[in-house]
Amino acid sequence: MIISDSYMGMFLPNDISARILQFIDRKIEFPFINSSELMACFYLFGKKHGVRGDMEVMTVKDLARKTISQVSSSIRRFANQEITMNKELIRQNFIKRSMQIAIDARDMIASGAVKLDRRISGDPTILSDIFALHIAHYKKSYFFYLFDPLPGSELPSDVRNLLDGRMLMLCFSVKEMSLLPFDSILAPFLEWIRFSSTL
């Protein structure tokens, strides 16, 4: 249940969706995120129903560990293969993934329930690869931070219904939390989610 009720996205840079589509359309080249730009991903567990009870919390923590391991493995793979130097291969991999998305969601796209560009630019596989490629290409550090179920009483009222009782893991392209230019680790995500139509 928790696995199917989880969601991954990227909230920094805030125009990442447009950059992905421009890269696929050959309007910009890799790397399309500068070394000085901060990248940040989020993993929201219990998106619709929240995380309830110790067993679900343990399940999320296990899923978070596996996610961290997968991201770290992808970064090592890209670094060892020097795939970041082959810009056209990166683009072709994204195009292949886009075609698979178009096939898998063709009925929803045809009915207008889903917009293809939005589905592609928000695809967890593409976003995960972009993060891993960025870290591998620039040889940057990164860290993850997992929150226990967020208490609604401590959340701003305008995002409470989206985050109350959910578990959230954030990932940033810096070595540690003290290097973030924010008042708190949660601040940039809360700012993003207020204006996002993704969730």
Z-matrix of the N, CA and C atoms (Angstrom, degrees):
N
C 1 1.476
C 2 1.530 1 111.11
N 3 1.345 2 116.51 1 -47.21
C 4 1.457 3 120.48 2 -178.05
C 5 1.526 4 110.98 3 -63.64
N 6 1.331 5 116.33 4 -40.01
C 7 1.461 6 119.61 5 -178.72
C 8 1.521 7 110.91 6 -61.31
N 9 1.329 8 116.51 7 -45.40
C 10 1.466 9 120.17 8 -179.73
C 11 1.524 10 112.05 9 -74.03
N 12 1.328 11 117.07 10 -15.08
C 13 1.462 12 121.76 11 -179.09
C 14 1.535 13 110.25 12 -106.29
N 15 1.316 14 115.80 13 31.73
C 16 1.458 15 120.94 14 179.95
C 17 1.526 16 109.44 15 -117.92
N 18 1.327 17 114.94 16 158.66
C 19 1.467 18 120.14 17 -174.18
C 20 1.520 19 109.20 18 -146.48
N 21 1.325 20 115.97 19 138.30
C 22 1.460 21 120.92 20 177.90
C 23 1.516 22 108.95 21 -121.42
N 24 1.321 23 116.90 22 143.05
C 25 1.458 24 121.13 23 177.43
C 26 1.516 25 110.62 24 -157.15
N 27 1.315 26 115.56 25 177.95
C 28 1.464 27 121.83 26 177.35
C 29 1.528 28 108.15 27 -125.90
N 30 1.326 29 116.76 28 132.18
C 31 1.465 30 119.04 29 -177.47
C 32 1.521 31 114.12 30 -117.10
N 33 1.317 32 117.03 31 -6.30
C 34 1.460 33 121.22 32 172.20
C 35 1.524 34 108.63 33 -139.77
N 36 1.330 35 117.69 34 132.37
C 37 1.464 36 129.71 35 -3.35
C 38 1.535 37 111.13 36 -63.71
N 39 1.318 38 116.06 37 151.52
C 40 1.468 39 119.13 38 -174.20
C 41 1.520 40 113.69 39 -73.10
N 42 1.328 41 118.39 40 -12.16
C 43 1.466 42 120.53 41 177.07
C 44 1.536 43 111.81 42 -107.97
N 45 1.327 44 116.34 43 25.73
C 46 1.460 45 120.39 44 -175.33
C 47 1.530 46 112.43 45 -60.43
N 48 1.317 47 118.27 46 -34.73
C 49 1.476 48 120.89 47 -179.57
C 50 1.522 49 110.74 48 -60.00
N 51 1.327 50 116.60 49 -45.72
C 52 1.468 51 120.86 50 179.72
C 53 1.526 52 110.73 51 -64.59
N 54 1.310 53 117.43 52 -39.53
C 55 1.465 54 120.41 53 -179.19
C 56 1.526 55 111.58 54 -65.31
N 57 1.320 56 117.11 55 -39.43
C 58 1.463 57 120.92 56 178.64
C 59 1.520 58 110.47 57 -60.28
N 60 1.315 59 116.38 58 -48.29
C 61 1.466 60 120.55 59 -178.75
C 62 1.525 61 111.36 60 -65.76
N 63 1.323 62 117.22 61 -37.47
C 64 1.462 63 120.71 62 177.80
C 65 1.527 64 110.96 63 -66.64
N 66 1.312 65 116.86 64 -37.58
C 67 1.462 66 120.43 65 178.02
C 68 1.531 67 110.80 66 -65.54
N 69 1.321 68 116.94 67 -45.60
C 70 1.462 69 120.91 68 178.75
C 71 1.528 70 110.47 69 -61.86
N 72 1.333 71 116.51 70 -36.81
C 73 1.473 72 121.62 71 -179.73
C 74 1.530 73 113.09 72 -83.30
N 75 1.337 74 118.35 73 7.21
C 76 1.461 75 124.31 74 177.84
C 77 1.534 76 113.81 75 65.86
N 78 1.310 77 116.89 76 25.50
C 79 1.455 78 120.70 77 178.45
C 80 1.527 79 112.02 78 -89.14
N 81 1.318 80 116.05 79 -22.96
C 82 1.460 81 121.31 80 174.36
C 83 1.521 82 107.87 81 -137.10
N 84 1.320 83 116.73 82 164.99
C 85 1.461 84 121.75 83 -176.79
C 86 1.529 85 111.11 84 -114.84
N 87 1.301 86 115.40 85 161.83
C 88 1.458 87 121.72 86 173.00
C 89 1.530 88 108.97 87 -81.54
N 90 1.326 89 118.09 88 139.00
C 91 1.460 90 127.96 89 0.34
C 92 1.535 91 111.38 90 -81.71
N 93 1.310 92 116.80 91 133.60
C 94 1.461 93 120.37 92 -179.46
C 95 1.527 94 111.99 93 -101.80
N 96 1.319 95 115.36 94 13.19
C 97 1.464 96 122.03 95 170.36
C 98 1.523 97 106.17 96 -128.74
N 99 1.312 98 116.98 97 127.83
C 100 1.458 99 121.09 98 -177.51
C 101 1.528 100 111.27 99 -74.29
N 102 1.306 101 115.83 100 156.31
C 103 1.463 102 121.42 101 179.87
C 104 1.534 103 111.49 102 -59.43
N 105 1.325 104 116.24 103 -34.15
C 106 1.469 105 120.35 104 -176.50
C 107 1.525 106 113.51 105 -79.50
N 108 1.333 107 116.59 106 -12.10
C 109 1.463 108 119.99 107 -179.26
C 110 1.525 109 110.52 108 -79.72
N 111 1.314 110 115.12 109 141.45
C 112 1.459 111 120.75 110 177.41
C 113 1.527 112 109.57 111 -85.07
N 114 1.320 113 116.19 112 131.60
C 115 1.461 114 121.08 113 174.22
C 116 1.517 115 108.10 114 -107.76
N 117 1.333 116 115.66 115 144.03
C 118 1.458 117 119.58 116 178.34
C 119 1.526 118 110.22 117 -149.87
N 120 1.331 119 114.69 118 133.06
C 121 1.466 120 122.25 119 177.78
C 122 1.522 121 109.04 120 -115.53
N 123 1.321 122 115.50 121 159.62
C 124 1.460 123 119.68 122 173.94
C 125 1.519 124 110.01 123 -133.70
N 126 1.316 125 114.28 124 151.32
C 127 1.464 126 123.08 125 176.24
C 128 1.523 127 105.94 126 -129.67
N 129 1.318 128 116.26 127 113.06
C 130 1.463 129 121.56 128 -176.80
C 131 1.523 130 108.77 129 -105.33
N 132 1.325 131 116.46 130 118.67
C 133 1.456 132 122.01 131 -177.18
C 134 1.525 133 110.07 132 -105.05
N 135 1.334 134 116.08 133 133.03
C 136 1.459 135 120.57 134 -176.39
C 137 1.514 136 110.89 135 77.07
N 138 1.332 137 115.88 136 38.87
C 139 1.474 138 121.54 137 -173.66
C 140 1.529 139 112.80 138 -52.71
N 141 1.327 140 117.23 139 -47.36
C 142 1.465 141 120.73 140 -176.57
C 143 1.521 142 113.10 141 -90.87
N 144 1.325 143 116.59 142 -37.47
C 145 1.464 144 119.69 143 -169.86
C 146 1.519 145 115.09 144 -115.60
N 147 1.338 146 116.77 145 -2.52
C 148 1.455 147 119.16 146 -178.34
C 149 1.521 148 111.48 147 79.03
N 150 1.326 149 115.62 148 175.78
C 151 1.466 150 122.36 149 177.46
C 152 1.518 151 107.05 150 -110.79
N 153 1.344 152 115.79 151 118.26
C 154 1.461 153 120.30 152 -172.89
C 155 1.524 154 110.82 153 -119.04
N 156 1.299 155 116.20 154 125.73
C 157 1.459 156 121.45 155 173.26
C 158 1.515 157 113.96 156 82.37
N 159 1.343 158 113.76 157 162.42
C 160 1.456 159 121.05 158 -176.27
C 161 1.519 160 112.98 159 -62.31
N 162 1.333 161 117.32 160 -37.02
C 163 1.470 162 119.80 161 -178.58
C 164 1.522 163 111.25 162 -63.88
N 165 1.324 164 117.24 163 -42.14
C 166 1.466 165 120.09 164 179.06
C 167 1.528 166 110.80 165 -69.14
N 168 1.322 167 117.60 166 -36.17
C 169 1.468 168 120.73 167 176.48
C 170 1.528 169 109.66 168 -62.20
N 171 1.336 170 116.64 169 -44.19
C 172 1.465 171 120.82 170 178.46
C 173 1.528 172 110.91 171 -63.53
N 174 1.335 173 116.76 172 -38.78
C 175 1.459 174 120.85 173 178.29
C 176 1.519 175 110.72 174 -62.50
N 177 1.334 176 116.51 175 -43.38
C 178 1.468 177 120.72 176 178.99
C 179 1.526 178 110.48 177 -63.96
N 180 1.324 179 117.35 178 -42.63
C 181 1.469 180 119.92 179 -179.61
C 182 1.525 181 110.91 180 -62.98
N 183 1.326 182 116.54 181 -37.87
C 184 1.461 183 120.38 182 176.72
C 185 1.528 184 110.61 183 -66.80
N 186 1.324 185 116.19 184 -42.99
C 187 1.468 186 121.04 185 178.24
C 188 1.523 187 110.34 186 -63.59
N 189 1.319 188 117.09 187 -38.95
C 190 1.472 189 121.27 188 178.54
C 191 1.522 190 110.68 189 -63.98
N 192 1.337 191 117.30 190 -42.62
C 193 1.465 192 120.61 191 177.60
C 194 1.526 193 111.36 192 -60.51
N 195 1.325 194 116.29 193 -43.22
C 196 1.466 195 120.27 194 179.10
C 197 1.526 196 111.02 195 -64.96
N 198 1.323 197 116.55 196 -38.71
C 199 1.465 198 120.94 197 178.60
C 200 1.521 199 110.81 198 -62.86
N 201 1.328 200 116.95 199 -46.22
C 202 1.462 201 121.47 200 178.82
C 203 1.521 202 110.18 201 -60.53
N 204 1.330 203 116.34 202 -42.41
C 205 1.460 204 120.54 203 179.13
C 206 1.523 205 111.52 204 -62.92
N 207 1.336 206 116.73 205 -41.48
C 208 1.465 207 120.86 206 179.88
C 209 1.525 208 111.68 207 -65.50
N 210 1.328 209 116.59 208 -43.72
C 211 1.467 210 120.26 209 179.02
C 212 1.524 211 110.22 210 -63.21
N 213 1.326 212 116.80 211 -45.36
C 214 1.464 213 121.01 212 179.82
C 215 1.527 214 110.86 213 -61.90
N 216 1.328 215 116.51 214 -39.91
C 217 1.463 216 121.07 215 178.16
C 218 1.536 217 111.04 216 -63.84
N 219 1.328 218 116.69 217 -41.90
C 220 1.466 219 120.73 218 178.73
C 221 1.524 220 111.36 219 -63.42
N 222 1.315 221 116.61 220 -40.42
C 223 1.465 222 120.65 221 178.89
C 224 1.527 223 110.26 222 -62.22
N 225 1.339 224 116.93 223 -45.69
C 226 1.474 225 120.62 224 178.65
C 227 1.526 226 110.74 225 -63.17
N 228 1.321 227 116.61 226 -40.82
C 229 1.470 228 120.77 227 -179.07
C 230 1.528 229 110.32 228 -63.09
N 231 1.336 230 117.19 229 -47.23
C 232 1.460 231 120.11 230 179.66
C 233 1.522 232 111.30 231 -63.57
N 234 1.327 233 116.84 232 -39.20
C 235 1.463 234 120.56 233 -179.25
C 236 1.532 235 110.67 234 -66.20
N 237 1.319 236 116.15 235 -42.93
C 238 1.468 237 120.19 236 -177.91
C 239 1.522 238 112.68 237 -71.21
N 240 1.319 239 116.73 238 -34.26
C 241 1.459 240 120.45 239 -178.90
C 242 1.523 241 112.52 240 -84.60
N 243 1.328 242 116.08 241 -8.74
C 244 1.462 243 121.38 242 -175.74
C 245 1.529 244 110.82 243 52.07
N 246 1.345 245 114.72 244 35.65
C 247 1.464 246 119.62 245 -179.08
C 248 1.523 247 111.41 246 -65.31
N 249 1.321 248 116.66 247 -22.25
C 250 1.462 249 119.30 248 -177.96
C 251 1.523 250 111.76 249 -65.76
N 252 1.330 251 117.08 250 -16.57
C 253 1.460 252 119.33 251 178.71
C 254 1.525 253 111.90 252 -83.81
N 255 1.333 254 116.87 253 -17.02
C 256 1.458 255 121.23 254 -177.99
C 257 1.525 256 109.23 255 -100.39
N 258 1.315 257 115.51 256 84.51
C 259 1.462 258 121.08 257 -173.98
C 260 1.522 259 112.11 258 -63.56
N 261 1.312 260 116.92 259 -36.88
C 262 1.457 261 119.53 260 -177.63
C 263 1.518 262 111.28 261 -70.93
N 264 1.317 263 118.04 262 -34.37
C 265 1.459 264 120.57 263 176.78
C 266 1.524 265 110.67 264 -64.90
N 267 1.325 266 116.74 265 -40.47
C 268 1.463 267 120.80 266 177.08
C 269 1.528 268 109.79 267 -59.88
N 270 1.335 269 116.04 268 -47.10
C 271 1.463 270 120.40 269 -179.97
C 272 1.542 271 111.14 270 -61.75
N 273 1.323 272 116.51 271 -43.78
C 274 1.459 273 120.08 272 -179.32
C 275 1.527 274 111.62 273 -63.57
N 276 1.316 275 116.99 274 -37.22
C 277 1.467 276 120.00 275 176.62
C 278 1.524 277 110.98 276 -63.85
N 279 1.334 278 117.15 277 -39.75
C 280 1.464 279 120.85 278 177.91
C 281 1.528 280 110.67 279 -67.96
N 282 1.322 281 117.25 280 -37.90
C 283 1.465 282 120.92 281 178.83
C 284 1.534 283 110.09 282 -65.10
N 285 1.327 284 116.63 283 -42.65
C 286 1.468 285 120.46 284 177.50
C 287 1.520 286 111.37 285 -60.48
N 288 1.327 287 115.09 286 -43.58
C 289 1.467 288 119.34 287 178.26
C 290 1.531 289 110.21 288 -64.41
N 291 1.332 290 117.67 289 -38.95
C 292 1.466 291 121.67 290 178.60
C 293 1.518 292 111.34 291 -62.50
N 294 1.323 293 116.31 292 -39.34
C 295 1.465 294 120.41 293 178.59
C 296 1.520 295 111.14 294 -66.37
N 297 1.331 296 116.18 295 -38.60
C 298 1.463 297 120.15 296 177.78
C 299 1.526 298 110.64 297 -64.85
N 300 1.327 299 116.09 298 -41.19
C 301 1.472 300 120.49 299 177.39
C 302 1.526 301 110.02 300 -61.19
N 303 1.338 302 116.37 301 -43.87
C 304 1.468 303 121.27 302 -179.48
C 305 1.525 304 111.20 303 -61.20
N 306 1.333 305 116.66 304 -39.13
C 307 1.469 306 120.75 305 179.02
C 308 1.526 307 110.75 306 -69.86
N 309 1.334 308 116.24 307 -47.40
C 310 1.464 309 120.68 308 -176.73
C 311 1.525 310 112.54 309 -64.24
N 312 1.334 311 116.83 310 -33.18
C 313 1.472 312 120.66 311 -175.13
C 314 1.525 313 112.68 312 -108.50
N 315 1.333 314 117.22 313 19.34
C 316 1.470 315 119.70 314 -172.21
C 317 1.528 316 112.99 315 -59.62
N 318 1.333 317 117.57 316 -38.68
C 319 1.467 318 119.42 317 -179.08
C 320 1.529 319 111.14 318 -66.33
N 321 1.328 320 116.11 319 -43.14
C 322 1.471 321 119.99 320 179.60
C 323 1.521 322 111.07 321 -68.92
N 324 1.330 323 116.34 322 -35.17
C 325 1.468 324 120.00 323 177.62
C 326 1.521 325 109.95 324 -67.31
N 327 1.339 326 116.51 325 -43.89
C 328 1.465 327 121.06 326 -179.19
C 329 1.521 328 111.53 327 -62.75
N 330 1.326 329 116.60 328 -35.06
C 331 1.467 330 120.42 329 -179.01
C 332 1.522 331 112.68 330 -81.30
N 333 1.321 332 116.30 331 -9.36
C 334 1.463 333 120.27 332 -178.83
C 335 1.515 334 113.67 333 86.46
N 336 1.338 335 117.20 334 3.25
C 337 1.462 336 120.66 335 -179.11
C 338 1.520 337 111.62 336 -72.82
N 339 1.336 338 116.08 337 -24.49
C 340 1.461 339 121.42 338 -178.54
C 341 1.517 340 109.29 339 -133.85
N 342 1.327 341 116.53 340 137.91
C 343 1.460 342 121.10 341 174.33
C 344 1.522 343 108.19 342 -96.65
N 345 1.330 344 116.22 343 126.10
C 346 1.461 345 120.96 344 -174.07
C 347 1.520 346 112.15 345 -59.40
N 348 1.335 347 118.20 346 -46.50
C 349 1.465 348 120.69 347 -178.75
C 350 1.526 349 111.17 348 -58.63
N 351 1.307 350 115.61 349 -40.81
C 352 1.464 351 119.89 350 -179.31
C 353 1.525 352 111.33 351 -68.06
N 354 1.330 353 116.03 352 -39.23
C 355 1.465 354 120.55 353 178.89
C 356 1.539 355 110.22 354 -65.41
N 357 1.324 356 116.71 355 -42.14
C 358 1.468 357 120.91 356 179.92
C 359 1.524 358 111.19 357 -65.32
N 360 1.322 359 116.63 358 -49.64
C 361 1.473 360 120.33 359 -174.90
C 362 1.523 361 112.81 360 -71.33
N 363 1.331 362 116.90 361 -13.83
C 364 1.458 363 119.93 362 177.58
C 365 1.515 364 113.26 363 -110.69
N 366 1.334 365 116.62 364 11.45
C 367 1.457 366 120.93 365 -177.07
C 368 1.525 367 111.05 366 -68.54
N 369 1.338 368 118.33 367 126.54
C 370 1.465 369 120.99 368 -178.16
C 371 1.527 370 114.03 369 -59.37
N 372 1.325 371 117.69 370 -35.22
C 373 1.467 372 120.49 371 179.35
C 374 1.518 373 110.50 372 -64.76
N 375 1.319 374 116.95 373 -46.71
C 376 1.466 375 120.82 374 178.75
C 377 1.521 376 110.84 375 -65.12
N 378 1.325 377 117.03 376 -45.01
C 379 1.462 378 120.02 377 -178.98
C 380 1.524 379 111.61 378 -63.69
N 381 1.333 380 116.91 379 -41.17
C 382 1.470 381 119.98 380 178.62
C 383 1.519 382 111.06 381 -62.57
N 384 1.331 383 115.91 382 -41.58
C 385 1.469 384 119.57 383 178.61
C 386 1.524 385 111.30 384 -65.38
N 387 1.321 386 116.99 385 -39.58
C 388 1.462 387 120.34 386 179.07
C 389 1.529 388 110.50 387 -61.44
N 390 1.317 389 116.20 388 -44.33
C 391 1.467 390 119.29 389 179.03
C 392 1.529 391 110.18 390 -62.61
N 393 1.338 392 116.58 391 -47.72
C 394 1.460 393 120.79 392 -178.60
C 395 1.529 394 111.36 393 -63.50
N 396 1.321 395 117.12 394 -41.01
C 397 1.467 396 121.37 395 177.71
C 398 1.523 397 111.46 396 -62.17
N 399 1.321 398 115.89 397 -42.88
C 400 1.470 399 121.10 398 179.71
C 401 1.532 400 110.39 399 -60.52
N 402 1.329 401 116.32 400 -48.13
C 403 1.461 402 120.74 401 -179.24
C 404 1.527 403 110.47 402 -63.63
N 405 1.340 404 116.11 403 -44.04
C 406 1.469 405 120.12 404 -178.90
C 407 1.531 406 111.62 405 -66.85
N 408 1.316 407 116.61 406 -42.80
C 409 1.463 408 121.00 407 -176.24
C 410 1.526 409 112.23 408 -64.43
N 411 1.326 410 115.99 409 -45.30
C 412 1.459 411 120.44 410 -177.26
C 413 1.534 412 113.18 411 -93.87
N 414 1.356 413 115.94 412 -1.18
C 415 1.466 414 121.19 413 -178.55
C 416 1.536 415 110.74 414 54.92
N 417 1.321 416 114.49 415 47.34
C 418 1.457 417 120.86 416 -177.18
C 419 1.527 418 111.29 417 -92.68
N 420 1.314 419 115.03 418 162.29
C 421 1.460 420 121.40 419 173.46
C 422 1.524 421 108.87 420 -90.73
N 423 1.326 422 116.01 421 169.41
C 424 1.465 423 120.58 422 179.51
C 425 1.526 424 108.29 423 -159.67
N 426 1.327 425 115.88 424 160.77
C 427 1.465 426 119.24 425 174.32
C 428 1.520 427 109.95 426 -148.19
N 429 1.327 428 114.88 427 157.21
C 430 1.459 429 123.16 428 177.10
C 431 1.523 430 108.93 429 -114.34
N 432 1.322 431 115.69 430 150.17
C 433 1.467 432 120.39 431 175.01
C 434 1.527 433 108.33 432 -140.09
N 435 1.330 434 116.47 433 121.62
C 436 1.465 435 121.99 434 -178.91
C 437 1.522 436 110.28 435 -105.29
N 438 1.328 437 116.41 436 125.60
C 439 1.465 438 122.49 437 176.07
C 440 1.523 439 109.77 438 -90.62
N 441 1.314 440 116.87 439 141.88
C 442 1.458 441 121.09 440 167.57
C 443 1.525 442 107.63 441 -66.88
N 444 1.350 443 118.35 442 171.05
C 445 1.477 444 118.66 443 179.71
C 446 1.527 445 111.67 444 -48.33
N 447 1.320 446 115.69 445 124.45
C 448 1.465 447 120.84 446 -175.05
C 449 1.528 448 110.71 447 -72.81
N 450 1.325 449 117.58 448 126.68
C 451 1.473 450 120.05 449 178.95
C 452 1.527 451 111.41 450 -79.55
N 453 1.316 452 116.57 451 127.17
C 454 1.456 453 121.31 452 -178.01
C 455 1.507 454 113.54 453 -56.75
N 456 1.338 455 116.63 454 -32.74
C 457 1.468 456 120.51 455 -178.00
C 458 1.525 457 112.58 456 -65.05
N 459 1.336 458 117.03 457 -19.52
C 460 1.456 459 120.40 458 -178.64
C 461 1.529 460 112.42 459 -104.41
N 462 1.320 461 116.63 460 6.23
C 463 1.470 462 121.13 461 -179.10
C 464 1.517 463 110.88 462 -104.00
N 465 1.333 464 118.11 463 148.08
C 466 1.465 465 119.95 464 173.93
C 467 1.523 466 110.11 465 -58.58
N 468 1.295 467 116.56 466 143.76
C 469 1.468 468 120.81 467 -173.82
C 470 1.521 469 113.03 468 -60.96
N 471 1.354 470 118.35 469 -30.07
C 472 1.458 471 120.06 470 -175.73
C 473 1.531 472 113.95 471 -76.75
N 474 1.326 473 118.08 472 -10.33
C 475 1.473 474 120.27 473 176.91
C 476 1.530 475 111.91 474 -122.75
N 477 1.316 476 116.11 475 4.07
C 478 1.466 477 120.63 476 -174.49
C 479 1.524 478 112.32 477 -59.24
N 480 1.322 479 116.99 478 -43.13
C 481 1.467 480 119.33 479 -177.17
C 482 1.524 481 112.37 480 -66.44
N 483 1.343 482 117.86 481 -23.45
C 484 1.470 483 121.49 482 -179.71
C 485 1.525 484 112.66 483 -85.23
N 486 1.344 485 117.04 484 -26.47
C 487 1.462 486 119.31 485 -169.79
C 488 1.525 487 114.89 486 -120.74
N 489 1.313 488 118.84 487 -14.39
C 490 1.459 489 121.45 488 -177.66
C 491 1.534 490 110.78 489 -58.51
N 492 1.335 491 116.56 490 122.11
C 493 1.458 492 121.33 491 177.57
C 494 1.521 493 114.51 492 79.69
N 495 1.318 494 117.05 493 1.67
C 496 1.467 495 120.45 494 178.09
C 497 1.525 496 110.10 495 -91.18
N 498 1.326 497 115.34 496 157.32
C 499 1.461 498 120.28 497 171.03
C 500 1.520 499 107.87 498 -104.96
N 501 1.299 500 115.38 499 141.14
C 502 1.452 501 121.98 500 -173.89
C 503 1.519 502 109.58 501 -131.40
N 504 1.326 503 116.07 502 132.16
C 505 1.459 504 120.38 503 172.71
C 506 1.524 505 107.99 504 -118.98
N 507 1.322 506 116.34 505 128.65
C 508 1.458 507 122.41 506 178.05
C 509 1.521 508 109.51 507 -110.46
N 510 1.315 509 115.64 508 148.28
C 511 1.456 510 121.63 509 178.28
C 512 1.524 511 108.29 510 -134.26
N 513 1.328 512 117.06 511 129.48
C 514 1.457 513 122.71 512 -178.10
C 515 1.523 514 110.81 513 -124.41
N 516 1.330 515 115.91 514 152.00
C 517 1.462 516 121.83 515 -177.73
C 518 1.532 517 112.48 516 -89.78
N 519 1.323 518 115.91 517 45.01
C 520 1.460 519 122.65 518 171.65
C 521 1.525 520 107.66 519 -135.75
N 522 1.315 521 116.84 520 166.37
C 523 1.461 522 121.27 521 -172.48
C 524 1.513 523 113.30 522 -69.76
N 525 1.341 524 116.39 523 -37.65
C 526 1.464 525 118.87 524 -174.87
C 527 1.523 526 110.87 525 -154.16
N 528 1.330 527 114.61 526 165.43
C 529 1.452 528 122.40 527 -174.32
C 530 1.532 529 113.03 528 -59.08
N 531 1.322 530 117.34 529 -34.43
C 532 1.470 531 120.98 530 -176.21
C 533 1.529 532 112.39 531 -64.98
N 534 1.329 533 117.55 532 -16.46
C 535 1.462 534 121.52 533 -179.12
C 536 1.526 535 113.18 534 -89.03
N 537 1.325 536 116.99 535 -2.16
C 538 1.466 537 120.30 536 179.70
C 539 1.526 538 110.37 537 -79.04
N 540 1.334 539 117.12 538 139.84
C 541 1.464 540 120.66 539 -178.29
C 542 1.536 541 112.87 540 -89.35
N 543 1.340 542 116.44 541 43.30
C 544 1.464 543 120.74 542 -176.11
C 545 1.521 544 109.96 543 -130.66
N 546 1.327 545 115.45 544 159.36
C 547 1.461 546 120.07 545 177.59
C 548 1.521 547 111.65 546 -65.73
N 549 1.331 548 116.03 547 -32.89
C 550 1.456 549 120.90 548 177.83
C 551 1.522 550 108.92 549 -148.55
N 552 1.307 551 116.72 550 160.57
C 553 1.459 552 121.09 551 -179.47
C 554 1.524 553 111.74 552 -64.75
N 555 1.328 554 116.80 553 -28.19
C 556 1.464 555 121.50 554 -177.28
C 557 1.528 556 112.53 555 -83.54
N 558 1.324 557 117.69 556 -20.89
C 559 1.470 558 122.16 557 -173.00
C 560 1.526 559 114.33 558 -54.27
N 561 1.345 560 120.38 559 -49.52
C 562 1.474 561 118.33 560 -176.99
C 563 1.520 562 112.98 561 -67.29
N 564 1.329 563 117.66 562 -31.15
C 565 1.460 564 120.24 563 177.91
C 566 1.524 565 110.76 564 -69.71
N 567 1.322 566 116.75 565 -42.44
C 568 1.470 567 120.33 566 178.20
C 569 1.521 568 110.78 567 -62.66
N 570 1.327 569 116.87 568 -38.91
C 571 1.463 570 120.70 569 177.97
C 572 1.520 571 110.47 570 -64.28
N 573 1.320 572 117.23 571 -40.68
C 574 1.468 573 121.73 572 179.55
C 575 1.524 574 111.59 573 -67.09
N 576 1.321 575 115.79 574 -46.07
C 577 1.465 576 119.42 575 -172.86
C 578 1.535 577 111.21 576 -67.96
N 579 1.316 578 117.88 577 -25.90
C 580 1.461 579 121.18 578 178.48
C 581 1.518 580 111.95 579 -61.82
N 582 1.318 581 116.08 580 -33.47
C 583 1.464 582 120.14 581 -174.64
C 584 1.526 583 112.85 582 -111.73
N 585 1.312 584 116.46 583 5.76
C 586 1.461 585 120.20 584 -177.97
C 587 1.529 586 111.28 585 -89.81
N 588 1.307 587 115.49 586 140.79
C 589 1.464 588 120.66 587 174.74
C 590 1.530 589 109.37 588 -105.27
N 591 1.339 590 115.97 589 12.30
C 592 1.458 591 120.99 590 -175.92
C 593 1.508 592 112.18 591 -75.13
N 594 1.332 593 117.40 592 -45.50
C 595 1.459 594 120.69 593 -176.33
C 596 1.520 595 112.65 594 -80.02
